[in-house]
Structures are given as structure tokens and as C-alpha cells.
């Protein structure tokens, strides 16, 4: 299971994923992604920096499902700080068009078309 922390930002919804029990269902991730979808924000950023190299198959599938749901609403899911292992877990479910990956939160803002003010 992946424990999820969230932050509502002005133009996006940020989810921070952390490792949990590997065999538990992904209820927290599913619930948090539903909240992100209901927020009405144009972009949902999923920060995977704390996950290391592991993302369960269920978590990967859940992220793909919400990616497609958001696309249907002309919104975007951006995966941030994904290690090679996390990217591989997500790309196993590769459907078109692909999930957007960003190396940093600044890159996620750029991918989302947000204007940053210094």
C-alpha cells in the first residue's frame, strides 16, 4: 500500500506518495486521486520521490485509470520524481497517450502550462 499526503496548490493538486505495506490494497491512493479529481484543478501532480524503485502493479494501474479519466476531462496527470523502477512499473501498462513524467515540481508546472511568478 502507498500512503498518500496531499496539498492543494493554486493551479494544481499535489499528491506525495510514500511506501507502505507492499501487499495491501491501494485504497489510500484511490481515495486521494478521487479527491484530486473532484478538486477541479487542471492538473494533478503525483510526486514519487519517496517511493524509491518500487510501485505496486495495483498502484500503477490505479494511476493509469485516473490518467485516462483526467484526460477525458481535458485535465492532466503528471508523475514527478519517478525513479527508473517506478517508470518501468507505469510503462508496463502503457496505453496511448502516455502519462507525462517530470523531473521536478518546476518541470511539472511547465508541463502543465502554468505560469510561474517569482
Backbone as XML, in Angstrom:
<?xml version="1.0"?>
<chain id="A" units="angstrom">
  <residue number="1" name="UNK">
    <atom name="N" x="0.841" y="-1.189" z="0.000"/>
    <atom name="CA" x="0.000" y="0.000" z="0.000"/>
    <atom name="C" x="0.874" y="1.235" z="0.000"/>
  </residue>
  <residue number="2" name="UNK">
    <atom name="N" x="0.389" y="2.256" z="-0.602"/>
    <atom name="CA" x="1.089" y="3.525" z="-0.677"/>
    <atom name="C" x="0.342" y="4.544" z="0.169"/>
  </residue>
  <residue number="3" name="UNK">
    <atom name="N" x="1.034" y="5.109" z="1.142"/>
    <atom name="CA" x="0.442" y="6.158" z="1.957"/>
    <atom name="C" x="0.502" y="7.454" z="1.162"/>
  </residue>
  <residue number="4" name="UNK">
    <atom name="N" x="-0.545" y="8.235" z="1.235"/>
    <atom name="CA" x="-0.628" y="9.432" z="0.404"/>
    <atom name="C" x="-0.814" y="10.671" z="1.276"/>
  </residue>
  <residue number="5" name="UNK">
    <atom name="N" x="-0.030" y="11.689" z="0.976"/>
    <atom name="CA" x="-0.218" y="13.009" z="1.563"/>
    <atom name="C" x="-0.594" y="13.934" z="0.415"/>
  </residue>
  <residue number="6" name="UNK">
    <atom name="N" x="-1.382" y="14.949" z="0.690"/>
    <atom name="CA" x="-1.817" y="15.813" z="-0.406"/>
    <atom name="C" x="-1.713" y="17.283" z="-0.030"/>
  </residue>
  <residue number="7" name="UNK">
    <atom name="N" x="-1.610" y="18.105" z="-1.054"/>
    <atom name="CA" x="-1.537" y="19.553" z="-0.882"/>
    <atom name="C" x="-2.297" y="20.203" z="-2.029"/>
  </residue>
  <residue number="8" name="UNK">
    <atom name="N" x="-3.199" y="21.071" z="-1.701"/>
    <atom name="CA" x="-3.957" y="21.811" z="-2.703"/>
    <atom name="C" x="-3.173" y="23.079" z="-3.043"/>
  </residue>
  <residue number="9" name="UNK">
    <atom name="N" x="-2.717" y="23.176" z="-4.282"/>
    <atom name="CA" x="-1.954" y="24.326" z="-4.753"/>
    <atom name="C" x="-2.876" y="25.216" z="-5.588"/>
  </residue>
  <residue number="10" name="UNK">
    <atom name="N" x="-2.466" y="26.449" z="-5.882"/>
    <atom name="CA" x="-3.361" y="27.354" z="-6.617"/>
    <atom name="C" x="-3.861" y="26.800" z="-7.955"/>
  </residue>
  <residue number="11" name="UNK">
    <atom name="N" x="-3.008" y="26.144" z="-8.729"/>
    <atom name="CA" x="-3.414" y="25.666" z="-10.051"/>
    <atom name="C" x="-3.268" y="24.162" z="-10.231"/>
  </residue>
  <residue number="12" name="UNK">
    <atom name="N" x="-2.982" y="23.455" z="-9.145"/>
    <atom name="CA" x="-2.817" y="22.002" z="-9.258"/>
    <atom name="C" x="-3.092" y="21.353" z="-7.910"/>
  </residue>
  <residue number="13" name="UNK">
    <atom name="N" x="-3.166" y="20.039" z="-7.951"/>
    <atom name="CA" x="-3.378" y="19.237" z="-6.752"/>
    <atom name="C" x="-2.173" y="18.317" z="-6.650"/>
  </residue>
  <residue number="14" name="UNK">
    <atom name="N" x="-1.413" y="18.393" z="-5.566"/>
    <atom name="CA" x="-0.183" y="17.623" z="-5.395"/>
    <atom name="C" x="-0.414" y="16.453" z="-4.454"/>
  </residue>
  <residue number="15" name="UNK">
    <atom name="N" x="-0.048" y="15.255" z="-4.910"/>
    <atom name="CA" x="-0.083" y="14.060" z="-4.069"/>
    <atom name="C" x="1.349" y="13.590" z="-3.851"/>
  </residue>
  <residue number="16" name="UNK">
    <atom name="N" x="1.717" y="13.333" z="-2.606"/>
    <atom name="CA" x="3.034" y="12.801" z="-2.271"/>
    <atom name="C" x="2.860" y="11.347" z="-1.866"/>
  </residue>
  <residue number="17" name="UNK">
    <atom name="N" x="3.499" y="10.448" z="-2.591"/>
    <atom name="CA" x="3.379" y="9.026" z="-2.301"/>
    <atom name="C" x="4.559" y="8.561" z="-1.468"/>
  </residue>
  <residue number="18" name="UNK">
    <atom name="N" x="4.284" y="7.730" z="-0.477"/>
    <atom name="CA" x="5.338" y="7.139" z="0.348"/>
    <atom name="C" x="5.103" y="5.641" z="0.418"/>
  </residue>
  <residue number="19" name="UNK">
    <atom name="N" x="6.168" y="4.871" z="0.640"/>
    <atom name="CA" x="5.997" y="3.418" z="0.666"/>
    <atom name="C" x="5.196" y="2.969" z="1.885"/>
  </residue>
  <residue number="20" name="UNK">
    <atom name="N" x="4.426" y="1.937" z="1.675"/>
    <atom name="CA" x="3.664" y="1.318" z="2.746"/>
    <atom name="C" x="3.811" y="-0.185" z="2.626"/>
  </residue>
  <residue number="21" name="UNK">
    <atom name="N" x="2.876" y="-0.916" z="3.140"/>
    <atom name="CA" x="2.896" y="-2.372" z="3.047"/>
    <atom name="C" x="2.715" y="-2.795" z="1.588"/>
  </residue>
  <residue number="22" name="UNK">
    <atom name="N" x="3.643" y="-3.601" z="1.044"/>
    <atom name="CA" x="3.596" y="-3.917" z="-0.390"/>
    <atom name="C" x="2.398" y="-4.748" z="-0.835"/>
  </residue>
  <residue number="23" name="UNK">
    <atom name="N" x="1.751" y="-5.486" z="0.069"/>
    <atom name="CA" x="0.662" y="-6.373" z="-0.339"/>
    <atom name="C" x="-0.730" y="-5.843" z="-0.015"/>
  </residue>
  <residue number="24" name="UNK">
    <atom name="N" x="-0.804" y="-4.689" z="0.604"/>
    <atom name="CA" x="-2.108" y="-4.143" z="0.990"/>
    <atom name="C" x="-2.768" y="-3.453" z="-0.208"/>
  </residue>
  <residue number="25" name="UNK">
    <atom name="N" x="-4.098" y="-3.415" z="-0.236"/>
    <atom name="CA" x="-4.804" y="-2.728" z="-1.331"/>
    <atom name="C" x="-4.483" y="-1.231" z="-1.344"/>
  </residue>
  <residue number="26" name="UNK">
    <atom name="N" x="-4.644" y="-0.622" z="-2.489"/>
    <atom name="CA" x="-4.300" y="0.789" z="-2.682"/>
    <atom name="C" x="-5.490" y="1.716" z="-2.427"/>
  </residue>
  <residue number="27" name="UNK">
    <atom name="N" x="-6.185" y="1.510" z="-1.307"/>
    <atom name="CA" x="-7.353" y="2.331" z="-1.006"/>
    <atom name="C" x="-6.992" y="3.801" z="-0.828"/>
  </residue>
  <residue number="28" name="UNK">
    <atom name="N" x="-5.884" y="4.081" z="-0.130"/>
    <atom name="CA" x="-5.500" y="5.473" z="0.128"/>
    <atom name="C" x="-5.184" y="6.201" z="-1.172"/>
  </residue>
  <residue number="29" name="UNK">
    <atom name="N" x="-4.491" y="5.531" z="-2.084"/>
    <atom name="CA" x="-4.162" y="6.147" z="-3.368"/>
    <atom name="C" x="-5.433" y="6.406" z="-4.177"/>
  </residue>
  <residue number="30" name="UNK">
    <atom name="N" x="-6.305" y="5.424" z="-4.235"/>
    <atom name="CA" x="-7.559" y="5.571" z="-4.974"/>
    <atom name="C" x="-8.393" y="6.723" z="-4.407"/>
  </residue>
  <residue number="31" name="UNK">
    <atom name="N" x="-8.527" y="6.764" z="-3.090"/>
    <atom name="CA" x="-9.306" y="7.817" z="-2.438"/>
    <atom name="C" x="-8.701" y="9.195" z="-2.712"/>
  </residue>
  <residue number="32" name="UNK">
    <atom name="N" x="-7.381" y="9.307" z="-2.585"/>
    <atom name="CA" x="-6.721" y="10.597" z="-2.797"/>
    <atom name="C" x="-6.829" y="11.064" z="-4.241"/>
  </residue>
  <residue number="33" name="UNK">
    <atom name="N" x="-6.746" y="10.135" z="-5.182"/>
    <atom name="CA" x="-6.905" y="10.508" z="-6.588"/>
    <atom name="C" x="-8.345" y="10.948" z="-6.878"/>
  </residue>
  <residue number="34" name="UNK">
    <atom name="N" x="-9.312" y="10.324" z="-6.232"/>
    <atom name="CA" x="-10.705" y="10.765" z="-6.389"/>
    <atom name="C" x="-10.877" y="12.185" z="-5.857"/>
  </residue>
  <residue number="35" name="UNK">
    <atom name="N" x="-10.267" y="12.470" z="-4.703"/>
    <atom name="CA" x="-10.325" y="13.832" z="-4.146"/>
    <atom name="C" x="-9.668" y="14.826" z="-5.096"/>
  </residue>
  <residue number="36" name="UNK">
    <atom name="N" x="-8.540" y="14.438" z="-5.674"/>
    <atom name="CA" x="-7.842" y="15.311" z="-6.623"/>
    <atom name="C" x="-8.721" y="15.589" z="-7.838"/>
  </residue>
  <residue number="37" name="UNK">
    <atom name="N" x="-9.410" y="14.573" z="-8.318"/>
    <atom name="CA" x="-10.295" y="14.754" z="-9.476"/>
    <atom name="C" x="-11.455" y="15.681" z="-9.142"/>
  </residue>
  <residue number="38" name="UNK">
    <atom name="N" x="-11.991" y="15.555" z="-7.940"/>
    <atom name="CA" x="-13.113" y="16.407" z="-7.525"/>
    <atom name="C" x="-12.685" y="17.845" z="-7.249"/>
  </residue>
  <residue number="39" name="UNK">
    <atom name="N" x="-11.384" y="18.077" z="-7.086"/>
    <atom name="CA" x="-10.901" y="19.424" z="-6.751"/>
    <atom name="C" x="-11.134" y="20.425" z="-7.875"/>
  </residue>
  <residue number="40" name="UNK">
    <atom name="N" x="-11.265" y="19.930" z="-9.102"/>
    <atom name="CA" x="-11.450" y="20.826" z="-10.236"/>
    <atom name="C" x="-10.168" y="21.458" z="-10.744"/>
  </residue>
  <residue number="41" name="UNK">
    <atom name="N" x="-9.045" y="21.125" z="-10.138"/>
    <atom name="CA" x="-7.765" y="21.682" z="-10.587"/>
    <atom name="C" x="-7.423" y="21.121" z="-11.964"/>
  </residue>
  <residue number="42" name="UNK">
    <atom name="N" x="-6.789" y="21.915" z="-12.830"/>
    <atom name="CA" x="-6.486" y="21.447" z="-14.187"/>
    <atom name="C" x="-5.389" y="20.396" z="-14.250"/>
  </residue>
  <residue number="43" name="UNK">
    <atom name="N" x="-4.627" y="20.263" z="-13.169"/>
    <atom name="CA" x="-3.507" y="19.338" z="-13.192"/>
    <atom name="C" x="-3.371" y="18.639" z="-11.840"/>
  </residue>
  <residue number="44" name="UNK">
    <atom name="N" x="-3.054" y="17.345" z="-11.886"/>
    <atom name="CA" x="-2.780" y="16.567" z="-10.677"/>
    <atom name="C" x="-1.337" y="16.098" z="-10.774"/>
  </residue>
  <residue number="45" name="UNK">
    <atom name="N" x="-0.527" y="16.487" z="-9.792"/>
    <atom name="CA" x="0.877" y="16.093" z="-9.758"/>
    <atom name="C" x="1.041" y="14.990" z="-8.730"/>
  </residue>
  <residue number="46" name="UNK">
    <atom name="N" x="1.678" y="13.896" z="-9.121"/>
    <atom name="CA" x="1.919" y="12.768" z="-8.228"/>
    <atom name="C" x="3.424" y="12.663" z="-8.015"/>
  </residue>
  <residue number="47" name="UNK">
    <atom name="N" x="3.884" y="13.033" z="-6.822"/>
    <atom name="CA" x="5.313" y="13.041" z="-6.504"/>
    <atom name="C" x="5.712" y="11.677" z="-5.942"/>
  </residue>
  <residue number="48" name="UNK">
    <atom name="N" x="6.607" y="10.989" z="-6.654"/>
    <atom name="CA" x="7.021" y="9.624" z="-6.298"/>
    <atom name="C" x="8.419" y="9.565" z="-5.699"/>
  </residue>
  <residue number="49" name="UNK">
    <atom name="N" x="8.984" y="10.700" z="-5.322"/>
    <atom name="CA" x="10.375" y="10.748" z="-4.862"/>
    <atom name="C" x="10.642" y="9.812" z="-3.686"/>
  </residue>
  <residue number="50" name="UNK">
    <atom name="N" x="9.706" y="9.689" z="-2.765"/>
    <atom name="CA" x="9.927" y="8.878" z="-1.564"/>
    <atom name="C" x="9.678" y="7.391" z="-1.774"/>
  </residue>
  <residue number="51" name="UNK">
    <atom name="N" x="9.177" y="7.001" z="-2.942"/>
    <atom name="CA" x="8.867" y="5.591" z="-3.199"/>
    <atom name="C" x="10.097" y="4.733" z="-3.443"/>
  </residue>
  <residue number="52" name="UNK">
    <atom name="N" x="11.205" y="5.334" z="-3.794"/>
    <atom name="CA" x="12.364" y="4.539" z="-4.191"/>
    <atom name="C" x="12.104" y="3.937" z="-5.558"/>
  </residue>
  <residue number="53" name="UNK">
    <atom name="N" x="12.416" y="2.654" z="-5.710"/>
    <atom name="CA" x="12.268" y="1.996" z="-7.013"/>
    <atom name="C" x="11.033" y="1.117" z="-7.117"/>
  </residue>
  <residue number="54" name="UNK">
    <atom name="N" x="10.141" y="1.153" z="-6.139"/>
    <atom name="CA" x="9.015" y="0.214" z="-6.156"/>
    <atom name="C" x="7.672" y="0.924" z="-6.252"/>
  </residue>
  <residue number="55" name="UNK">
    <atom name="N" x="6.861" y="0.450" z="-7.184"/>
    <atom name="CA" x="5.461" y="0.857" z="-7.294"/>
    <atom name="C" x="4.683" y="-0.416" z="-7.593"/>
  </residue>
  <residue number="56" name="UNK">
    <atom name="N" x="3.697" y="-0.732" z="-6.771"/>
    <atom name="CA" x="2.944" y="-1.973" z="-6.970"/>
    <atom name="C" x="2.176" y="-1.933" z="-8.286"/>
  </residue>
  <residue number="57" name="UNK">
    <atom name="N" x="1.865" y="-3.100" z="-8.799"/>
    <atom name="CA" x="1.088" y="-3.195" z="-10.044"/>
    <atom name="C" x="-0.280" y="-2.547" z="-9.859"/>
  </residue>
  <residue number="58" name="UNK">
    <atom name="N" x="-0.875" y="-2.712" z="-8.681"/>
    <atom name="CA" x="-2.184" y="-2.108" z="-8.426"/>
    <atom name="C" x="-2.094" y="-0.579" z="-8.417"/>
  </residue>
  <residue number="59" name="UNK">
    <atom name="N" x="-1.033" y="-0.043" z="-7.812"/>
    <atom name="CA" x="-0.854" y="1.413" z="-7.793"/>
    <atom name="C" x="-0.624" y="1.944" z="-9.205"/>
  </residue>
  <residue number="60" name="UNK">
    <atom name="N" x="0.170" y="1.226" z="-9.992"/>
    <atom name="CA" x="0.426" y="1.643" z="-11.378"/>
    <atom name="C" x="-0.872" y="1.656" z="-12.178"/>
  </residue>
  <residue number="61" name="UNK">
    <atom name="N" x="-1.670" y="0.611" z="-12.025"/>
    <atom name="CA" x="-2.940" y="0.539" z="-12.751"/>
    <atom name="C" x="-3.890" y="1.651" z="-12.300"/>
  </residue>
  <residue number="62" name="UNK">
    <atom name="N" x="-3.911" y="1.929" z="-11.005"/>
    <atom name="CA" x="-4.757" y="2.999" z="-10.475"/>
    <atom name="C" x="-4.355" y="4.346" z="-11.072"/>
  </residue>
  <residue number="63" name="UNK">
    <atom name="N" x="-3.050" y="4.607" z="-11.143"/>
    <atom name="CA" x="-2.582" y="5.858" z="-11.738"/>
    <atom name="C" x="-2.981" y="5.952" z="-13.205"/>
  </residue>
  <residue number="64" name="UNK">
    <atom name="N" x="-2.870" y="4.837" z="-13.955"/>
    <atom name="CA" x="-3.285" y="4.844" z="-15.366"/>
    <atom name="C" x="-4.781" y="5.110" z="-15.502"/>
  </residue>
  <residue number="65" name="UNK">
    <atom name="N" x="-5.581" y="4.487" z="-14.646"/>
    <atom name="CA" x="-7.032" y="4.697" z="-14.710"/>
    <atom name="C" x="-7.385" y="6.171" z="-14.516"/>
  </residue>
  <residue number="66" name="UNK">
    <atom name="N" x="-6.744" y="6.798" z="-13.526"/>
    <atom name="CA" x="-7.034" y="8.205" z="-13.269"/>
    <atom name="C" x="-6.437" y="9.101" z="-14.348"/>
  </residue>
  <residue number="67" name="UNK">
    <atom name="N" x="-5.317" y="8.701" z="-14.922"/>
    <atom name="CA" x="-4.742" y="9.434" z="-16.058"/>
    <atom name="C" x="-5.770" y="9.517" z="-17.186"/>
  </residue>
  <residue number="68" name="UNK">
    <atom name="N" x="-6.388" y="8.390" z="-17.514"/>
    <atom name="CA" x="-7.389" y="8.372" z="-18.585"/>
    <atom name="C" x="-8.644" y="9.158" z="-18.205"/>
  </residue>
  <residue number="69" name="UNK">
    <atom name="N" x="-9.055" y="9.069" z="-16.959"/>
    <atom name="CA" x="-10.223" y="9.820" z="-16.506"/>
    <atom name="C" x="-9.972" y="11.324" z="-16.632"/>
  </residue>
  <residue number="70" name="UNK">
    <atom name="N" x="-8.798" y="11.768" z="-16.180"/>
    <atom name="CA" x="-8.467" y="13.187" z="-16.263"/>
    <atom name="C" x="-8.349" y="13.651" z="-17.709"/>
  </residue>
  <residue number="71" name="UNK">
    <atom name="N" x="-7.783" y="12.813" z="-18.564"/>
    <atom name="CA" x="-7.678" y="13.169" z="-19.981"/>
    <atom name="C" x="-9.048" y="13.409" z="-20.586"/>
  </residue>
  <residue number="72" name="UNK">
    <atom name="N" x="-10.002" y="12.588" z="-20.207"/>
    <atom name="CA" x="-11.363" y="12.749" z="-20.707"/>
    <atom name="C" x="-11.991" y="14.069" z="-20.274"/>
  </residue>
  <residue number="73" name="UNK">
    <atom name="N" x="-11.454" y="14.651" z="-19.214"/>
    <atom name="CA" x="-11.937" y="15.942" z="-18.706"/>
    <atom name="C" x="-11.024" y="17.091" z="-19.144"/>
  </residue>
  <residue number="74" name="UNK">
    <atom name="N" x="-10.109" y="16.808" z="-20.066"/>
    <atom name="CA" x="-9.127" y="17.792" z="-20.558"/>
    <atom name="C" x="-8.268" y="18.323" z="-19.424"/>
  </residue>
  <residue number="75" name="UNK">
    <atom name="N" x="-7.889" y="17.411" z="-18.541"/>
    <atom name="CA" x="-7.001" y="17.717" z="-17.426"/>
    <atom name="C" x="-5.810" y="16.778" z="-17.523"/>
  </residue>
  <residue number="76" name="UNK">
    <atom name="N" x="-4.824" y="16.945" z="-16.641"/>
    <atom name="CA" x="-3.575" y="16.221" z="-16.805"/>
    <atom name="C" x="-3.074" y="15.621" z="-15.499"/>
  </residue>
  <residue number="77" name="UNK">
    <atom name="N" x="-2.522" y="14.398" z="-15.614"/>
    <atom name="CA" x="-1.807" y="13.752" z="-14.516"/>
    <atom name="C" x="-0.324" y="13.821" z="-14.857"/>
  </residue>
  <residue number="78" name="UNK">
    <atom name="N" x="0.480" y="14.365" z="-13.937"/>
    <atom name="CA" x="1.925" y="14.464" z="-14.136"/>
    <atom name="C" x="2.606" y="13.697" z="-13.008"/>
  </residue>
  <residue number="79" name="UNK">
    <atom name="N" x="3.457" y="12.733" z="-13.364"/>
    <atom name="CA" x="4.219" y="11.955" z="-12.383"/>
    <atom name="C" x="5.580" y="12.626" z="-12.223"/>
  </residue>
  <residue number="80" name="UNK">
    <atom name="N" x="5.908" y="12.997" z="-10.981"/>
    <atom name="CA" x="7.116" y="13.771" z="-10.694"/>
    <atom name="C" x="8.092" y="12.929" z="-9.870"/>
  </residue>
  <residue number="81" name="UNK">
    <atom name="N" x="9.392" y="13.143" z="-10.095"/>
    <atom name="CA" x="10.462" y="12.469" z="-9.350"/>
    <atom name="C" x="10.353" y="10.947" z="-9.417"/>
  </residue>
  <residue number="82" name="UNK">
    <atom name="N" x="9.975" y="10.408" z="-10.548"/>
    <atom name="CA" x="9.830" y="8.952" z="-10.681"/>
    <atom name="C" x="11.189" y="8.315" z="-10.956"/>
  </residue>
  <residue number="83" name="UNK">
    <atom name="N" x="11.534" y="7.312" z="-10.168"/>
    <atom name="CA" x="12.767" y="6.558" z="-10.412"/>
    <atom name="C" x="12.570" y="5.673" z="-11.640"/>
  </residue>
  <residue number="84" name="UNK">
    <atom name="N" x="13.643" y="5.055" z="-12.094"/>
    <atom name="CA" x="13.535" y="4.154" z="-13.246"/>
    <atom name="C" x="12.586" y="2.994" z="-12.955"/>
  </residue>
  <residue number="85" name="UNK">
    <atom name="N" x="12.629" y="2.469" z="-11.717"/>
    <atom name="CA" x="11.742" y="1.366" z="-11.350"/>
    <atom name="C" x="10.276" y="1.762" z="-11.383"/>
  </residue>
  <residue number="86" name="UNK">
    <atom name="N" x="9.982" y="2.957" z="-10.906"/>
    <atom name="CA" x="8.600" y="3.454" z="-10.921"/>
    <atom name="C" x="8.150" y="3.688" z="-12.359"/>
  </residue>
  <residue number="87" name="UNK">
    <atom name="N" x="9.025" y="4.267" z="-13.171"/>
    <atom name="CA" x="8.679" y="4.483" z="-14.585"/>
    <atom name="C" x="8.401" y="3.157" z="-15.283"/>
  </residue>
  <residue number="88" name="UNK">
    <atom name="N" x="9.235" y="2.149" z="-15.013"/>
    <atom name="CA" x="9.026" y="0.835" z="-15.636"/>
    <atom name="C" x="7.701" y="0.230" z="-15.207"/>
  </residue>
  <residue number="89" name="UNK">
    <atom name="N" x="7.365" y="0.360" z="-13.922"/>
    <atom name="CA" x="6.084" y="-0.176" z="-13.433"/>
    <atom name="C" x="4.916" y="0.507" z="-14.137"/>
  </residue>
  <residue number="90" name="UNK">
    <atom name="N" x="5.034" y="1.806" z="-14.364"/>
    <atom name="CA" x="3.961" y="2.537" z="-15.047"/>
    <atom name="C" x="3.914" y="2.216" z="-16.537"/>
  </residue>
  <residue number="91" name="UNK">
    <atom name="N" x="5.060" y="2.074" z="-17.146"/>
    <atom name="CA" x="5.088" y="1.841" z="-18.592"/>
    <atom name="C" x="4.665" y="0.425" z="-18.971"/>
  </residue>
  <residue number="92" name="UNK">
    <atom name="N" x="4.603" y="-0.491" z="-18.002"/>
    <atom name="CA" x="4.064" y="-1.834" z="-18.281"/>
    <atom name="C" x="2.607" y="-1.742" z="-18.720"/>
  </residue>
  <residue number="93" name="UNK">
    <atom name="N" x="1.926" y="-0.714" z="-18.241"/>
    <atom name="CA" x="0.508" y="-0.510" z="-18.567"/>
    <atom name="C" x="0.357" y="0.437" z="-19.738"/>
  </residue>
  <residue number="94" name="UNK">
    <atom name="N" x="1.418" y="0.681" z="-20.440"/>
    <atom name="CA" x="1.443" y="1.725" z="-21.471"/>
    <atom name="C" x="0.271" y="1.622" z="-22.434"/>
  </residue>
  <residue number="95" name="UNK">
    <atom name="N" x="-0.475" y="2.653" z="-22.428"/>
    <atom name="CA" x="-1.570" y="2.851" z="-23.365"/>
    <atom name="C" x="-1.336" y="4.236" z="-23.960"/>
  </residue>
  <residue number="96" name="UNK">
    <atom name="N" x="-1.962" y="4.557" z="-25.039"/>
    <atom name="CA" x="-1.703" y="5.879" z="-25.605"/>
    <atom name="C" x="-2.846" y="6.821" z="-25.273"/>
  </residue>
  <residue number="97" name="UNK">
    <atom name="N" x="-2.601" y="8.088" z="-25.110"/>
    <atom name="CA" x="-1.297" y="8.713" z="-24.955"/>
    <atom name="C" x="-0.713" y="8.449" z="-23.571"/>
  </residue>
  <residue number="98" name="UNK">
    <atom name="N" x="0.570" y="8.589" z="-23.482"/>
    <atom name="CA" x="1.309" y="8.208" z="-22.289"/>
    <atom name="C" x="1.143" y="9.211" z="-21.148"/>
  </residue>
  <residue number="99" name="UNK">
    <atom name="N" x="1.420" y="8.721" z="-19.960"/>
    <atom name="CA" x="1.463" y="9.582" z="-18.778"/>
    <atom name="C" x="2.630" y="10.548" z="-18.935"/>
  </residue>
  <residue number="100" name="UNK">
    <atom name="N" x="2.456" y="11.748" z="-18.456"/>
    <atom name="CA" x="3.505" y="12.767" z="-18.504"/>
    <atom name="C" x="4.418" y="12.593" z="-17.286"/>
  </residue>
  <residue number="101" name="UNK">
    <atom name="N" x="5.727" y="12.553" z="-17.530"/>
    <atom name="CA" x="6.717" y="12.479" z="-16.458"/>
    <atom name="C" x="7.452" y="13.811" z="-16.369"/>
  </residue>
  <residue number="102" name="UNK">
    <atom name="N" x="7.760" y="14.243" z="-15.145"/>
    <atom name="CA" x="8.545" y="15.463" z="-14.928"/>
    <atom name="C" x="9.594" y="15.176" z="-13.862"/>
  </residue>
  <residue number="103" name="UNK">
    <atom name="N" x="10.790" y="15.753" z="-14.038"/>
    <atom name="CA" x="11.871" y="15.507" z="-13.076"/>
    <atom name="C" x="11.711" y="16.284" z="-11.784"/>
  </residue>
  <residue number="104" name="UNK">
    <atom name="N" x="11.099" y="17.454" z="-11.849"/>
    <atom name="CA" x="10.930" y="18.303" z="-10.671"/>
    <atom name="C" x="9.521" y="18.903" z="-10.676"/>
  </residue>
  <residue number="105" name="UNK">
    <atom name="N" x="9.161" y="19.513" z="-9.565"/>
    <atom name="CA" x="7.859" y="20.182" z="-9.497"/>
    <atom name="C" x="7.819" y="21.402" z="-10.418"/>
  </residue>
  <residue number="106" name="UNK">
    <atom name="N" x="8.958" y="22.058" z="-10.603"/>
    <atom name="CA" x="9.024" y="23.177" z="-11.554"/>
    <atom name="C" x="8.730" y="22.670" z="-12.961"/>
  </residue>
  <residue number="107" name="UNK">
    <atom name="N" x="9.317" y="21.513" z="-13.312"/>
    <atom name="CA" x="9.046" y="20.917" z="-14.628"/>
    <atom name="C" x="7.579" y="20.513" z="-14.754"/>
  </residue>
  <residue number="108" name="UNK">
    <atom name="N" x="6.995" y="20.051" z="-13.654"/>
    <atom name="CA" x="5.573" y="19.681" z="-13.675"/>
    <atom name="C" x="4.718" y="20.908" z="-13.979"/>
  </residue>
  <residue number="109" name="UNK">
    <atom name="N" x="5.082" y="22.036" z="-13.382"/>
    <atom name="CA" x="4.347" y="23.274" z="-13.653"/>
    <atom name="C" x="4.490" y="23.652" z="-15.119"/>
  </residue>
  <residue number="110" name="UNK">
    <atom name="N" x="5.682" y="23.504" z="-15.660"/>
    <atom name="CA" x="5.907" y="23.822" z="-17.070"/>
    <atom name="C" x="5.109" y="22.878" z="-17.965"/>
  </residue>
  <residue number="111" name="UNK">
    <atom name="N" x="5.123" y="21.569" z="-17.646"/>
    <atom name="CA" x="4.370" y="20.580" z="-18.423"/>
    <atom name="C" x="2.874" y="20.883" z="-18.383"/>
  </residue>
  <residue number="112" name="UNK">
    <atom name="N" x="2.431" y="21.418" z="-17.264"/>
    <atom name="CA" x="1.011" y="21.723" z="-17.095"/>
    <atom name="C" x="0.632" y="23.058" z="-17.713"/>
  </residue>
  <residue number="113" name="UNK">
    <atom name="N" x="1.620" y="23.777" z="-18.222"/>
    <atom name="CA" x="1.344" y="25.059" z="-18.858"/>
    <atom name="C" x="1.076" y="26.172" z="-17.870"/>
  </residue>
  <residue number="114" name="UNK">
    <atom name="N" x="1.548" y="26.012" z="-16.636"/>
    <atom name="CA" x="1.312" y="27.039" z="-15.630"/>
    <atom name="C" x="2.375" y="28.119" z="-15.727"/>
  </residue>
  <residue number="115" name="UNK">
    <atom name="N" x="1.977" y="29.332" z="-15.449"/>
    <atom name="CA" x="2.917" y="30.448" z="-15.449"/>
    <atom name="C" x="3.408" y="30.629" z="-14.021"/>
  </residue>
  <residue number="116" name="UNK">
    <atom name="N" x="4.723" y="30.554" z="-13.846"/>
    <atom name="CA" x="5.308" y="30.718" z="-12.519"/>
    <atom name="C" x="5.680" y="32.175" z="-12.297"/>
  </residue>
  <residue number="117" name="UNK">
    <atom name="N" x="5.347" y="32.681" z="-11.123"/>
    <atom name="CA" x="5.663" y="34.062" z="-10.780"/>
    <atom name="C" x="6.720" y="34.037" z="-9.696"/>
  </residue>
  <residue number="118" name="UNK">
    <atom name="N" x="7.805" y="34.765" z="-9.906"/>
    <atom name="CA" x="8.900" y="34.785" z="-8.927"/>
    <atom name="C" x="8.631" y="35.790" z="-7.838"/>
  </residue>
</chain>
